[in-house]
Amino acid sequence: MRIPTPTGRDTPPPPGVHVVEDGVEVCVYGGHADGIDICLFDEGDTTGASEQRVSLVERAHGWWYGRIHGVGVGQRYGVRAAGPWRPDLGLRYNEAKLLLDPYARAIEGEVSLRPEIYAHRVGPDLVGDTFVIDDRDSAGAVPRCVVVDERFDWGSDAPPRRPWTDSVIYETHVRNLTMRLPGVPEPLRGTYAAMGHPATTDYLLRLGVTAVELLPIHAFTSEAHLVQRGLRNHWGYNTLGFFAPHGAYAHARDPQGRLDEVKSMVKELHRVGIEVILDVVYNHTCEQSADGCTLSLRGLDNRAYYRLDARGVDIDVTGCGNTVDLRHAVVCRMVLDSLRYWVEQVHVDGFRFDLAVALARGRTHDFDPDHPFLVALRTDPVLTQVKLIAEPWDVGIGGWRTGDFPPPIVEWNDRFRDTARNFWLGDVARDTADQPGYGVRDLGTRLAGSADLFWARDRGPTASVNFVAAHDGFTIADLTMYNTKHNADNGEGNRDGTTDNRSWNHGTEGPSNDPRVQAQRQRTMRNLLGTVLLATGVPMINAGDEFGRTQRGNNNTYCQDNDLSWFSWHLQPWQNDLLETTRYLTRLRRDHPVLRQRRFFTGRPQHADGSTDLAWYDADGHLMSARDWEDPRTRTVQMYLDGAAVGGIGVLIVFHGGARDRDIALPQPPGATAYRLVWDSAYSRPQGRGPVLQIGATSTVERVTASSMRVYRVADPT
């Protein structure tokens, strides 16, 4: 048995395992533990036969630490914790269970779904008594941590530092995007190396996105219920380790190579000016509730790491069995350390926090905008320099908190999503039947940056991440094809996934060969994309929506690592047209500063001629009245953005959500004497600029297609 060398420290060293001269320095938190062992394994040993245990003898403030000589890069290891088995108090120590170091930079191997990985006694069906301890050793059924070399040749790499106003976010999945992408070599497909390949980066550049938001790449595993149905977790929202990359996404097979591959991916994306944002899941872990497995945090200190009630039962506001407790200083530090690690060592440019409300519930379990974790994010000298995006809800009481996060955190705007869907889908369907809808009041608010949500707390419109589709839910194409979800492939009797889709199948459920239905659906897709990319705020595209990808009505493909999720690049002509439309819209946004406002519009006169930074007009070219805004049958609104306010050219955007063609009169705002049409969603493919239209004493009337958008640029009348 190895004997650790005392560090001579009065306070603990940095958590985790770090290479030092002649060995490694180790530090693990186990505040209620009676002892912590570091378990060393030979490379290739999956049974545990080579295990050597090193007991950590130094302790301070709940941390156990020491130095182990003769250990270095490449060492496989795990942790065992001894302590009380008191489930009634939330203490579930079991020395028979090999645990992962929460700070491990690399994890090798898979979790084998066997009874041994449970700290309590379970049968072959993995069901048992959570109060009865299990003495079977788990070393042969769990992964190993691996010591890695953090050094990497970054060369001249530098973060792109894109301003929020110039950002276009592309939410994607490493495997889905690249599994079949032409130009990516077959062996690399579905990997980090593929994400950094020129075929991928060229596609992203042509699309006009400035940042990729990657679904979780932290090490994760599959839930028991999925494995039992012959499925596996595909999205990654089931975290196993907060510091280690997911091994299955790497082309490299060795742990060091996998970490270096992630860094190379970031370096290549930075080289072409694209930022990397990670979707991170700190709200829960793969250990699920007390009847779940014991792989790491639960075995080290269940009472510290998880939110428990007085009976030691998990308080679950995530819907995943447990909630990581960031009220505890050590846990809060772990999350902050993880974030800083990915920024400083892996050079990522930001984070999207899954179920962010769960991270900021205080002592009374209510959401607290001044929660210590949020305060730390707002004051940390490293993290304040990167993009921070909140998913502003969880499934607990009072869990919907859109607009309540403090700066510099920005938020996914679900109100924008719902409003855009209502206007272009549900309300058009209602208008087809001559029924009133929601009107345009909420639409106007969302298009102008959602000041009702983000004006407070010294925030601007860039606090709103605008989207109409994301990874969870229907794709844009499916929003136009299905009235209800079709999730039978998930094996849950179609009970999973949201029922609040706000979709419209345009009269036929699923694919249609009717040219009229197809044309309507494609125009609706263009409307949805145009609304996202031209509205004030930060646009986010759900990957594949740019060419109308379908998931055949499945709105919860979290367990579909197959053709349902992987992109098909054999595009039909209409898909190529939609792709070109999306590219055109991102260029339109880039070329017009008035579409990229940093501050909320005031509506007050900006110049002596009486012009305002923002003005709203009805279909007849008159300023919108209060009655117009409140009328649920109003289906047309014109949004005039005065470019002079930002040193650019003015833009008029016409939103016609009616089910029938109609005439509109172009407005005559002060300072505008002519328009030029630059985009019409009625066209399957961008047509370029139209003729100059003079506006003067008489109204300039244009015929607009049912359920369509138009964009006019203020033009020189000469």
N, C-alpha and C positions, 0 to 999 in steps of 0.2 A: 504494500500500500504506500502511495506517495504521501509525504507529509508537506503541507503547505508552509511556505515561509511567511512569517508575519511581515506585514507591510510597514509597521511602525506608525501608521496613521491614527490620529485621533478621530478623524472623520472619514467616511467611506470614500473610496475612489469612484470614478465614473462608473455607472452601472454597465453590466455586460462583461464580456471577455475581450481584453485588449492586449495586443502584443507589446511586451516590454523587453528589455535586455535579458536574455537567457530564460525566457518563458512568457507567461501571460499573467496579467492581473485580473482577478475575478471579483465581481460584486453582484449580489443577487438580493432582492428584497423578499423577506419572509417575516413580517412583523409579529405573527403569532406562532412562528415555528420554534421547535426545540433544537433543530439542527438542520443544516443544509449541506448536501454532498454534491460535488461536481463529479460526474461519471464520464470517464474517458473510454473511447472505443477505437478499435482499429478500423481503418478504411475498409469498406466492403463487408463489415460485420453487421448483419441485420438481425441476428438472433440475440445478441447481447453477451455472447460467450467470452469476448475479450474485455469485458467491463472492468475498469479499475476505478475505485471510489476514492475521492479526496475530500475529506471533511474540512469545511471552512470553520475556523476557530475564532476569528476576529468578528466582533459584532458591535454595531453602533447605530442607534436610532432605527432599529428594525432591519438594517442592512447586514448581510453576512459577506465577508470578503477575505482575500488573501492572495498570495502569489504562488504559482505552480511552475517549477523549473522544468526545463526539457520539453516544453509544450510550445507549439508555434502554429504558423499558418498551415491549414489543411487538417488540423486536429478535429476529429468528430467527438462531440460531447453532448451530455444532457444533464439534468438536474434532478435530484431527489430531495424531498422535504419531509422531515419528521415533525410530528406535532399532534395535538389532540384531535380525535375524531368525535366532534360534537356537532352533528348536523342541526340540532335544535338551536345552536348558537351561530350557525353559519360557518363552522370550522370543519373542513373536510380533508384533513391531512391524511396521506396514505403513502408511506415510504415505498410500497411495492410499485408505484406508478412513476415511470420515467417522464420527466417534464421538459418542455422546451424553455430555454432562456428567453424571456420576453424581449431582450435586446439583441438576439442573435441576428447577425448580418446575412446569414445564409442558412437554409434548411434543406436537408437532403433526405429523400425518401418520401413515402406516402403514409397517411394514416390508414391502417388496416382496421376495418370495422369489425372488431372482435370483442367479446365480453371483457377481455383483459384491459381495455382502455377505459373502462368505467371504474371509478373509485368505490362504488357500491356494487353489491352483488346483483347481477342480471343473468337471465337465461339466454339461450340461443337466439331468442327473439329480441334481445337487448332491452327487455323490460324486467324490472325487479323492484326491490325495496331500497329506497334511497337512504334509509337509516342503517342498513347492514353493510359493514365494511367488507371489501373484497381483497383477498391476499394474493391474487395471481399477479405475477410480474408482467408488466406491459412492454418491456424493452424490445421484444420481438415484433411489436405491432405499431410502433410509432417512429416518426422520423428522428434524425439526428441534427443537432446544430453543428455548424462548421465555422472554424476560425478562418477569416479571410484577410487578404492584404488589401488595405484600403487605397493603396497607391494606384494612380491611373494617369495616363498621358492625355491630359485635357488640351494640350497645345494652346491655341489662342481662343479657346471657347469662352464666350461671354453671353450672358442672358440677353435676349432681344429687347426686353423691357418695353413691350408694346403698351402705349396708353390704352386705358379702357375705351376711350372714344374711337380708337382705330381697330378695336378687337372684333374678330368674328370667330366664335368658338365652334369647334367641330367635335361633338361628343361621339366617341367611337370605341370599339373593342379591338384589341390587338389581333385576335384570331379572325373575327368576322370580316374585318376590312381586308386582310391580306391573304386569307386562305386560298383565294383563287385569282388574286390580282395579276393580270397579265404583266409580264416583265420581271416579276419576282421569281427567282429560281425555286424550283419545286422543293428542295430540302429546307429552304428558309421560310416557306409560307406558314403563316400563323404564329410568327415569332417576333421578338423584339428586333432581331436583325432585319426582318421584313419591314417593320415600321420605319426603320431608318434607311431602307433601300431607296435608291434614286427613283424607282418606279412609283413608290409610295409618295415620296416627297414632291416629285414632279406633279403628281395628281393633285395633291393638296395645294400646291402653289397655284396651279391653273384654276382650281376651284375658288381661290381667293380667301381661304381661311388663314387666320393668323395664329391659332392655338389649337392643339388637339387636347381634348379632355378625355383621358383614358379611363375606361371602367377599371375597377380595382386590379392592380398588379401586385399588391401585397400578397404574400403567401397565404393561400386559403385551402380549404378542404370541402368535401361534400357532406351534406346533411344525411343522417341515417335513413330518413324516409325516402330520399332520392336513391341512394344506393340499393335499398331494398326493392325499389321498382325498376332497377336496371338503368337508372339515369345518373347524372352527376351535375354538380353546380357548375354553371357556365359563366355567370356574370361576375362571380368573385366576392359577393357580399356576405362572406362567411370566413372572416379573417382568422388565420392561424398564427401569423407573426407580423408585427407592425414595422419591422426594420428589414425584413428579407423579401426579395422579389419572388414572385411565383415561378417555380422551376419549369412547369409545363409549357410556358410561353417562350422558353429559350431554345435556340438551336444548340447551344453549347450543353454538354452533358455534365460537366464538372461544376461544382458550386461556385468556384472562383470565376470560371468562364461565364457563368450566367449573370453574375453581378456586373462583370465587365461589359457584357452584351447590352445590358440596360443602359449603362453609361454611354456606350457607343451610340445607341439609339438616340439618346438625348443630344449628344454631340452633333450627330448628323442633322437632326431636326433644327437645332440652333444654327447650324451652318447655313441653312436656307432661310433663316429668319422666323421659324415657327416655334412658338412656346409649347412647353409640355406641362399640362395640368393633370394632377392625379386625383382620381375619385377615391377618397379614403374613408374607411369604415372603422371609426373609433368608438362608435356607440354600443357595439356588442361584439362578441367573439363567437367562434365556432363551437365553444363548449356548451352553448345553449343553457337550458335551465338545470336545476339540481339533478334531474333524471338524465342529464346528458353525460358526455364523456369528460374525462379529466386529462388534459393535455398540457396545460401551462398555468395560467393565472389561478384557476380554481385550486390547484394543488399547492401553489405557493402561498396564497393568502386570500381565500375566498371572501372574507369579510372586508378586506381592503379594496380589492379590485372591482367587486361587483356591488351594485345597489341592492341591499337586502332589507326586508322588514324585520320586526322584533323577533320573529320566529325563525329567522335565518332563511326565509323564502325569497327567491329572486323577485324584485320589482321590475316588471318588464314593460317598458314604454317603447320598445322597438319592434315588437311582434316576432322576435327571434329567440325568446327564452330568457335572455339576460340583458342587463344594461351596465356598461362599464361606468364606474362611479368616479367622475372627475371632481367630485367634492373632496376626495382624498388627495393630499398634497403629492404623494408618491405617484399616484395614478396620473394626475395632471402633469407632473413632470415627465412621465414616460411618454405621454402623447406629444408634449412639446419637444422632447428630445427626438422623437421619431420625425416630426415635421422638420426640425432643424437638420437632422441627418440627411433627409432626402433633398433638402435645398443645398446644404454645404458640400456633401460628399457625392451626390448624384446630379446636382445642378438643375433640379426641376424648378419650374417657374410659378407654381401655385398649386392650390388644392381645392377640391369640391368636397365639402363635408356632408356625408350621407347622414340623414336624420339629425341635423345639427341641433335641433331643440333638445334632444336627449343629452347632448354634451353640456348644456347650460341650465339644467334643472338644479335648483339650490336645495337648501336644507329642508324646505317645506315642499319640495318636489315640484314647485312651480317654475316656469321659465324665468330666468333672471338675466336681463341684458347686461348687468354688471357682475355676472358670475366671474370668479377668479380666472377661469380658463379664457373667457372672452377678453378680460382685462389683460391677461398675459399676451394673447394674440395681438392686441392693439398696441402693446408697448414693447414687444420683443424687437430688438434692432435687426434681426435677420428676417423674421416672418412679416414684419410690416412692409418689407420691400418686395413681396411676392403677391400674387393674386390669391384672394381668399373668397371662396364662394360657399354660401350656406344653402343646403336644402332645408328651407325654414319650416319644417314640420317633423313630428313623430306621431306615434299612434296612442300616446297617453292623453290624459285629460288636459284640455287646453293646449293641444299639440300643434295647432295651426297658427304660426306666428309670422306670416309674411309681412315684411315691413318693419319688424321689431328688432332686427339685429343692428348693432352699432357699427359705425364706420371704423376701419376701411373695408369691412366685410360687405360683399354684395350678395344678392339672393336670386335664386330661381324664382321667377314670377309666375306662379300658378294662376293668378288672376288674369294675366295676359293670355296664357294658354286657353283658359276656359272662355274668355271673351272672344278671342279670335275664332275658336271653334263654334261658338254660339252664332256669331255673325255670318260666317261663310258656310256653315253646315246646317245646324238646327233651324235657324231663322229663314234660310233660303227654302228649306223643306216646308216650313210653315207658310211662307209667302206663296209657294206653289199652290197651297190649299186655301189661299186667301185668309190666313190666320195671322194675328199680330205676333210679334216676337219680342225680343228684348230692346229693340230700338238701337240707337247709336251712342247714347250717353256714355256708357261704360267703354265702348270702343274708342271714343275720343280721348278719354282719360288714359287708356293704355297706350295709344299711339303717341301721346305727348310725353310719355315717360313715367306714368303712374305716380304723379305727385301726391295723390291721396295716401299712398303707401310709404313713399320715400322722402317727402319733403322734410319731415322732422329729423332730428338728430344730425343736422348739418350734412345731409346727403343730397346727391343730385340724381339725374336720370340714369347715370351709369351704375347706380346701385341695383338697377333692374336688369336681370338676365332674361331676355325675352325669348320664348320658345313656344312652339305649338305641338311638338312631339319630342319624346326622349326615349331612352332605352326601355323604360317601363311604360307600357301603354301601346296603343296602335301606332304604326308608322303613318306618315302622311297619306300614303296610298291607301292603307287600310281604313283610315278615317273616312275615305270616300267610297269604300267598298262594302263595309260591314256595319250593320246596326247593333250587333251584339258580338261579344267575344266568342272565339272558337278555340278553346284551350284543352281539348280532349287529349292531345298528345302529352300533356304534362301529368296525366294519370291521377288527377284530383277531381274527376267528375265535373269539370268546368266550373268549379267553385273558386279557384284561385284567380287572381287578377281583378282589376277594378271593373265595376259595372257602370261607372260614370264616365262613359267614353265621349259623349257629346259628338257622335259621329252621324253620318247619313250616307246610306248606300246608294243614293240617287235612283231608288226604285227597284233595284235588283240586288239581292244579297250575294256577295262574292263576285267572281269574274263575270264579265258580260261581253258578248260579241256584238251588242247593239252599238253602232257607231255614235248614235246620239248620246247614249249613256257614257260611253268612253270619252267623248269630247267634253261633256259636262264635268266628269271626274277629273280629267286632266286640267281643265281650267280652274277647278277648285284647288288643286294642288298648287298651281301657279299663284293663286290668290293667297294661300296660306304662306308660301315661301316669301312672296312679296311683302306681306304684312310683317313677318319676322324681320326681314332684312332691311326694310325701309322705315320701321318705327324707331322712335327715339329710345335709346337704351343700348344694351349690349346684346347682339343677336347670337343665338345658339342654334346650330343645325344638327339634327339627329342624323348620324351618318347613314347614308343610303337614301335619305329622303330627297337628295338633290337629283336622283334619277328614278324616284318612285318605287323603291324597293318594297316588296310585300312580305309579310310573315303569315300569310294566308289566314288572317283574322286572329292569330294568337297574340294577345296583348301582355303576355308574361312569359317570355322565352328564356327565363333564368336557368332552365335546365335543358336547353336544346342546343347542344354543341354539335350541330349538323347542318344540313342544307337549309333548314328553316331559318337559321341565323346567319350562315355564311353568305356573303354577297355574291350574287351571280353577275358577272360582267358581260354577259351576252345580252346587250341592251337592244331592245326594240327601237325602231325609229322614233317613236314618241318619247321614249326614255332619254335618247340622245338629245332630243329637243329640250326636254325638261332640264337636263344637265347643263346645256348651253344657256338656258334661261337663268339658272342659279348662278352660273359664272357671270352672266351679264349683270345680275342684280348686285352681286358683291362689288363689281366694278363701279356700278352706279352709286352705291353707298360710299365707296372710297373716293370717288371723284367729286362728291358734293358735301362739303363741310356742314351744310345746313342739316343734313341727315345724321350728323354725328355730334349732337349738342352735348356740352359738358354741364350746362346749367338748365334749370327748368325755364320754360317760356313764361313770360309775364302777361302777354296780351295787351300791354300798355304801348302807347305810341313811342316809336323809336326815332322818328325823324319829323321834320317840319311838315312833310306832306301828309302826316297822320298815319303812316304805315306802322304796323305792329309786327313783332317777331313771329307771331302765330295768329292766324285768323281762320275761322270756320265758316263755310258757306253751304247753303242748301242746294238742291238740284237746279233751282232757278237762278243761281248765282247771287243770292241775297245772303247777308249775314244770318247765321243760325239764330233763331229766337229760342227763348226758354221753352216755348211750346214744342218747337221742333225737337229739342233735346229730349223732352219727356214723352213724346209720342211713340208708342211701341210699334207703330206702323212705318216710322221713318226708316227708309232702307238705303238712302243715299246721303253721303256727306263729302264735302270737299275740304281738304286740309291744305292751307297755304302757309308755307314756311318762307319767311323773308330772309334771304341769304345775306342781306346787308348787315344784319345783326352779328354775323360771324365772319364777315369779309368774303362772302361767297355769292353764288347765284341762287336766286329764289327758285323754289320748287312747289308745284301744285300736284297733290295726289288725290285722285278721285276714287272713292270707295262706293261701289254700287252693289249692294247685296240683295237686289230685287230679283225675282224669278223671271222677269221679262225685260226685254230691251227697252230703253227709254232715251229721250232727249235730255241733255243737260245744257245749261248756260254757263260758260266759263266765267268766273268772277272777275271783277275789275278792281283789285286792291290798289291802293296808292303806289305809284312808282312802277307798276307793271303795265306795259303797253302791248306786249305780244308774248305768245307761248309757242313752244315747239314740242310736239309729242315725242317722248323718248322711250316709252314702254307701254304696251297694252297687253294685259293678261289674256285678252281674247285671241292673241296670236300664239300659235303653238311654239313658235320660235321667234326670238327678238328680231324685229324688222329694221332696226336702225332709226334714225331721227326722221320725223315727219316734216311737212312744210311749216313755215312760220305762219301762225294764226294771229292776225291783228285783233286787238280788242279796243273798243272805243265807244262811240255814242250808242251804238246798237249792240245787242247781245250777240256773242259768238256761240252758236248752238252746235253741239256735237252729239251724235248718236252713239250711245255706249251699249255694249252687249250685256245681256242678262248675267248677273253674278260675275262681275269683272272689276279689275282695277286699271287705272291709267295713271301715268306719271308724265307731267308736263314740266318743262324747264322754261323759266322766264327767258325770253329771247330778245335780241336786238331787232327792233322792227324793220331795220334797213337790211 
